[in-house]
Amino acid sequence: MIKIRQLAMLAGAAVALASCGPQGGLDFSNFDPDLRRWGRGGLETSGAAARAQPRPAPDQRGVISYPGYQVAIARQGDTVATIAARLGLNAAELARYNAIEANTVLNPGAVVALPRRVSAGVPAAAPVVSSTGQVSDPFAGQGVRQPNVPPAAGAAGAVTAQTLPAASQPRQHVVAAGETAWSIARKYNVSVNDLAQWNGLTQQMTLRTGQRLLIPVAGQSRPATAVVTAPGTGSPTPRPPSSAEPLPNERTQPAASAVNKPAGPDLGQTRTAASGSGKFRMPANGAIIRTYQKGKNDGIDISAAPGSTVAAAGSGTVAAITRDTDQVPIIVVRHEGNLMTVYAGLEDVAVTKGQSVNAGTPLGKTRSQGVVHFEVRNGFDSVDPEKYLN
């Protein structure tokens, strides 16, 4: 995710970028491929759904049970290992399922997806963590290493886990390389703040590849307000049709009348800048699978064969080479006329910062995901790349 200063600093950043070269320029070390804070994009998801419902409260063990799966909610100081011990699961298996080390301290409220269901029963005793960080079994030697076995009816301290209705079950999303909290929020049309609250993300919105996220369930819309009349006055009566007024004078055409046919368009005179006279060339060979949408997708996504060449769209200077949180390269090229092009979704970078490039100069190779993200920016404001392509 990016950590670029507030809008008040963007003017100074633009000057720095305009003059950057091999020995200077902006620090793009925390650059977000979605360019979420550039220009007037802000931090909010444009056109997102209404505020989501609150995340359901977990049971005594910290488990939320849905019909299709269960998740555990981390408590203060929890690790995957302590959650596994509390629920009678294998810590290594639980850690692999959530793509995290077993002894990494979790953010309070973080979601840990369970690889299989754990049934209700006597709540497990708190796991014991030694000074070396090893988690011991609190049930060892007590003959009760079965925290998932339901207790007898009326047993004291029994967990009363309740499976929530299917309508309240959120979708799950497994984080892919290069994704950010903002791009995932846009993908599902939810607020990034709701996404963070539902999944216990840190203020930095840090994600890891393979992390399993819950997609917030949209809140219920308010019902339409009914018209309320005073007692005894009755409901408003609609105006009936008048027998004294004539019907509208309708003019109908005979069925045999000739139909006016509009002239066909002259396609030779409707060519756009993208038809051959654009400033830039396509950076990769492939079809555009996602078009530009201001505030939602500030560029285009191109389906390209893995390992194929990603090339500079036009002549310019490599202004920055940085990486996202998953160490995926992002390249920014500065062109004449205050324009910049941004390339993400590539690997095997073939250029260096400050290097002059021409249209078609190889920048790198398409990653195994087979998608190249390409943006054109006029200063810091995103524009539709297709209007600049030939």
C-alpha positions in Angstrom: 0.0 0.0 0.0 1.1 3.5 -0.5 2.2 6.1 2.1 2.1 9.3 0.0 1.5 12.6 1.8 -1.8 14.4 1.8 -3.1 16.5 -1.1 -1.4 19.6 0.3 1.9 18.0 -0.5 1.0 16.9 -4.0 2.0 20.2 -5.7 5.6 19.9 -4.3 5.6 16.2 -5.3 4.7 17.1 -8.9 7.6 19.6 -9.1 10.0 16.9 -7.8 8.7 14.4 -10.3 8.9 16.8 -13.2 12.6 17.3 -12.4 13.6 13.8 -11.3 16.5 12.1 -12.9 19.0 9.4 -12.1 20.2 11.1 -8.9 16.9 12.5 -7.5 13.2 12.6 -7.6 10.3 11.2 -5.6 10.5 8.3 -3.3 8.2 5.6 -4.8 9.3 2.9 -2.3 5.7 2.5 -1.0 3.9 3.1 -4.3 0.4 1.6 -4.6 -0.3 0.0 -8.1 -3.8 1.3 -7.8 -2.5 4.9 -7.2 -5.3 5.3 -4.7 -4.2 8.7 -3.2 -3.0 10.3 -6.4 -5.0 13.3 -7.6 -8.5 13.5 -6.3 -9.0 9.8 -5.8 -8.9 10.1 -2.0 -9.1 7.1 0.3 -12.7 6.1 -0.2 -14.1 3.6 -2.7 -16.0 5.6 -5.3 -19.6 4.4 -5.7 -19.3 1.8 -2.9 -22.3 0.2 -1.5 -24.1 1.5 1.6 -22.3 1.0 4.9 -22.1 -2.7 5.7 -23.7 -4.5 8.6 -21.6 -4.9 11.7 -19.5 -8.1 11.8 -21.3 -10.8 13.9 -20.0 -11.3 17.5 -18.0 -14.5 18.0 -18.9 -17.1 20.7 -17.0 -17.7 23.9 -14.1 -19.4 21.9 -13.9 -16.5 19.5 -15.5 -18.4 16.7 -18.1 -17.2 14.2 -20.0 -20.0 12.6 -21.5 -19.7 9.1 -23.2 -22.6 7.2 -20.3 -22.9 4.8 -17.3 -22.3 7.0 -16.1 -20.9 10.4 -13.6 -18.2 11.3 -11.8 -17.4 14.6 -11.4 -13.8 15.8 -8.0 -13.0 17.3 -7.9 -11.6 20.8 -5.2 -9.4 22.3 -1.8 -11.2 22.1 -3.2 -14.1 20.1 -1.1 -16.0 17.5 -2.3 -18.8 15.2 -0.7 -21.2 17.6 -2.7 -20.0 20.6 -5.9 -20.1 18.6 -5.2 -23.6 17.4 -4.6 -24.7 21.0 -7.8 -23.1 22.1 -9.8 -24.8 19.4 -8.0 -28.2 19.3 -6.6 -27.7 15.8 -3.2 -28.4 14.4 -1.2 -25.1 14.5 0.9 -25.8 11.4 -2.1 -26.7 9.4 -4.0 -23.6 10.5 -1.0 -21.4 9.8 -0.6 -22.8 6.3 -4.3 -22.3 5.6 -4.0 -18.6 6.5 -0.5 -18.0 4.9 1.1 -16.8 8.1 3.7 -18.1 10.6 2.2 -19.9 13.6 3.8 -17.6 16.2 3.2 -14.3 14.5 1.2 -12.0 16.9 -2.1 -11.1 15.3 -3.9 -7.8 15.3 -6.8 -7.9 17.8 -9.9 -8.6 15.8 -8.0 -10.2 12.9 -9.8 -13.0 11.1 -8.3 -16.5 11.0 -10.2 -18.9 8.7 -10.6 -22.5 9.9 -9.7 -25.3 7.5 -12.5 -27.4 9.0 -15.4 -27.0 11.4 -15.0 -27.2 15.1 -18.2 -28.1 17.0 -19.5 -26.5 20.2 -18.4 -27.9 23.5 -16.6 -27.0 26.7 -14.5 -24.0 26.1 -10.8 -24.8 26.0 -8.6 -23.5 28.8 -6.2 -20.8 27.8 -3.0 -22.2 26.1 0.2 -21.8 28.1 3.0 -20.0 26.3 6.5 -20.5 27.6 9.3 -17.9 27.7 10.7 -19.5 24.5 7.4 -19.0 22.7 6.3 -22.7 22.7 2.6 -23.3 23.1 1.8 -26.2 25.5 -1.4 -28.2 25.7 -3.5 -27.1 28.8 -5.3 -30.4 28.6 -2.2 -32.6 28.7 -2.4 -35.3 31.3 -6.0 -34.4 32.2 -7.7 -36.8 29.8 -9.8 -34.1 28.3 -8.0 -33.3 25.0 -11.4 -33.1 23.3 -12.5 -29.5 23.3 -14.6 -30.1 20.2 -16.8 -32.7 21.8 -20.2 -31.3 22.8 -20.8 -31.6 26.6 -23.8 -33.1 28.3 -26.9 -31.1 28.4 -26.8 -28.4 31.1 -23.0 -28.7 31.5 -21.6 -25.5 33.2 -19.5 -23.3 30.9 -20.6 -25.0 27.7 -20.2 -23.1 24.5 -23.5 -22.2 22.9 -22.2 -21.8 19.3 -24.9 -20.7 16.9 -24.7 -21.1 13.1 -25.7 -17.9 11.5 -28.3 -17.9 8.6 -27.0 -18.5 5.1 -28.1 -15.0 4.0 -25.6 -13.4 6.4 -22.7 -15.5 5.2 -20.1 -13.2 3.6 -18.0 -14.2 0.6 -14.3 -15.0 1.2 -11.5 -13.5 -0.8 -7.9 -15.0 -1.0 -5.4 -12.1 -1.5 -3.4 -12.4 -4.7 0.0 -10.9 -5.3 -0.2 -7.2 -6.1 -3.7 -6.7 -4.5 -4.3 -4.0 -1.9 -7.2 -3.3 0.5 -8.3 -0.5 -1.8 -8.3 -2.6 -5.0 -10.2 -5.4 -3.2 -12.8 -3.0 -1.8 -13.4 -1.6 -5.3 -13.7 -5.2 -6.7 -16.5 -6.0 -4.4 -18.0 -2.4 -4.3 -17.6 -2.1 -0.5 -16.0 0.6 1.7 -12.4 0.1 2.5 -13.1 1.0 6.1 -15.8 -1.7 6.3 -13.3 -4.2 4.8 -10.7 -3.2 7.5 -13.2 -3.4 10.3 -14.6 -6.8 9.3 -11.1 -8.3 9.0 -9.2 -6.5 11.8 -6.7 -4.9 9.5 -4.1 -2.5 10.9 -4.2 1.2 10.2 -1.6 0.6 7.4 -4.1 -1.8 5.7 -1.3 -4.3 5.3 -2.2 -7.5 3.5 -0.3 -10.7 2.7 -0.5 -13.0 -0.3 -2.8 -15.9 0.6 -4.6 -14.1 3.4 -8.3 -14.9 3.6 -10.6 -11.9 3.9 -14.3 -11.7 4.7 -16.2 -9.4 2.3 -18.6 -7.2 4.4 -22.3 -7.9 4.0 -24.2 -4.9 2.8 -26.5 -3.2 5.3 -30.2 -3.2 4.9 -31.7 -0.3 3.1 -34.4 1.7 4.8 -38.0 0.9 3.8 -39.9 3.6 2.0 -41.8 5.9 4.3 -45.5 5.4 4.0 -47.9 8.4 3.8 -49.5 8.9 7.2 -52.9 10.7 7.4 -54.6 12.1 10.5 -57.0 9.7 12.3 -60.5 9.9 10.8 -59.5 11.7 7.6 -59.1 8.6 5.5 -56.6 8.0 2.7 -56.1 10.4 -0.2 -58.4 9.5 -3.1 -56.9 9.6 -6.6 -58.6 11.8 -9.1 -61.0 9.7 -11.2 -61.2 10.1 -15.0 -63.7 12.8 -16.1 -66.7 11.8 -18.3 -67.1 15.5 -19.3 -63.6 15.9 -20.7 -62.7 14.5 -24.1 -60.2 11.8 -24.6 -56.7 12.8 -25.8 -56.5 13.4 -29.6 -54.3 10.6 -30.7 -52.8 10.5 -34.2 -51.9 7.1 -35.4 -50.1 6.3 -38.6 -51.5 3.6 -41.0 -49.7 0.3 -40.8 -48.8 0.6 -44.5 -47.0 4.0 -44.1 -43.4 4.1 -45.2 -40.8 4.0 -42.4 -38.0 6.6 -42.4 -34.7 4.8 -42.3 -31.7 6.8 -40.9 -28.6 6.9 -43.0 -25.9 4.4 -42.1 -22.8 5.9 -40.4 -19.6 6.4 -42.4 -17.2 4.4 -40.3 -14.3 5.9 -42.2 -15.1 9.3 -40.8 -15.6 8.2 -37.1 -12.1 7.1 -36.3 -10.9 8.2 -32.9 -7.5 8.9 -31.5 -7.3 5.3 -30.4 -7.7 4.2 -34.1 -4.3 5.1 -35.2 -3.3 8.6 -34.3 -2.7 8.3 -30.6 0.4 9.3 -28.7 1.2 5.9 -27.2 1.3 2.3 -28.3 -0.1 -0.6 -26.4 2.5 -1.7 -23.8 1.6 -5.4 -24.2 0.0 -7.7 -26.8 -3.4 -8.7 -25.7 -7.0 -7.7 -25.2 -8.3 -5.0 -22.8 -10.2 -7.0 -20.2 -11.0 -4.1 -17.9 -11.6 -0.5 -19.1 -10.8 2.8 -17.4 -13.3 4.0 -14.8 -12.5 7.2 -13.0 -12.1 6.5 -9.2 -12.6 2.7 -9.7 -10.0 1.6 -12.1 -7.6 4.5 -13.0 -6.1 2.6 -15.9 -6.8 -0.4 -18.1 -6.0 -4.1 -17.5 -4.6 -6.0 -20.5 -4.6 -9.8 -20.8 -1.1 -10.8 -21.9 0.7 -14.1 -22.2 2.9 -14.8 -19.2 6.5 -14.1 -20.0 5.6 -11.8 -22.9 7.3 -8.4 -23.3 5.9 -5.3 -21.6 7.2 -2.3 -23.5 7.3 1.5 -23.1 4.2 3.1 -24.6 6.2 6.1 -25.8 9.5 7.9 -25.6 10.5 9.3 -22.2 12.6 8.8 -19.1 12.1 6.1 -16.4 11.1 8.3 -13.4 10.7 5.5 -10.8 11.0 1.8 -10.3 9.4 0.6 -7.1 7.6 -2.4 -5.7 4.3 -3.0 -4.0 3.9 -4.8 -0.6 4.4 -8.2 -2.4 7.6 -7.0 -4.0 6.0 -6.8 -7.5 7.8 -4.2 -9.7 6.0 -1.0 -10.7 7.5 1.3 -13.4 6.7 5.0 -14.0 7.9 6.6 -17.2 7.8 10.4 -17.6 6.9 11.8 -21.1 6.7 15.2 -22.7 3.6 17.3 -22.1 3.4 16.6 -18.4 2.3 13.0 -19.1 3.3 9.9 -17.2 2.6 6.2 -17.9 2.5 3.5 -15.1 3.1 -0.2 -15.6 2.2 -2.9 -13.1 1.9 -6.7 -13.2 5.4 -7.3 -14.6 8.7 -8.9 -13.6 12.3 -9.2 -14.8 12.7 -5.5 -15.0 15.0 -4.6 -18.0 15.5 -0.8 -17.4 16.9 1.4 -14.7 15.8 4.6 -13.1 16.8 7.7 -15.2 17.2 5.6 -18.4 15.8 7.1 -21.6 13.4 4.8 -23.4 11.7 4.9 -26.8 8.3 3.5 -27.7 8.7 -0.3 -27.7 11.7 -0.4 -25.4 11.3 -3.6 -23.3 10.5 -2.7 -19.6 10.1 -6.3 -18.3 8.0 -9.5 -18.7 4.4 -10.2 -18.0 4.0 -12.2 -14.7 2.4 -15.6 -14.4 -1.0 -14.0 -13.7 -1.1 -12.8 -17.3 -2.5 -9.3 -16.6 -0.7 -6.0 -17.2 -2.1 -2.8 -15.5 -1.4 0.3 -17.5 -2.2 3.9 -16.6 -1.8 7.3 -18.3 -1.6 10.4 -16.0 -1.7 14.1 -16.9 0.3 15.3 -13.9 -1.2 13.4 -11.0 -4.7 13.2 -12.6 -5.6 9.8 -14.2 -7.0 9.9 -17.8 -8.4 7.3 -20.1 -5.5 5.5 -21.6 -7.5 4.3 -24.7 -7.8 8.0 -25.8 -4.0 8.1 -26.1 -3.4 4.7 -27.7 -2.9 4.1 -31.4 
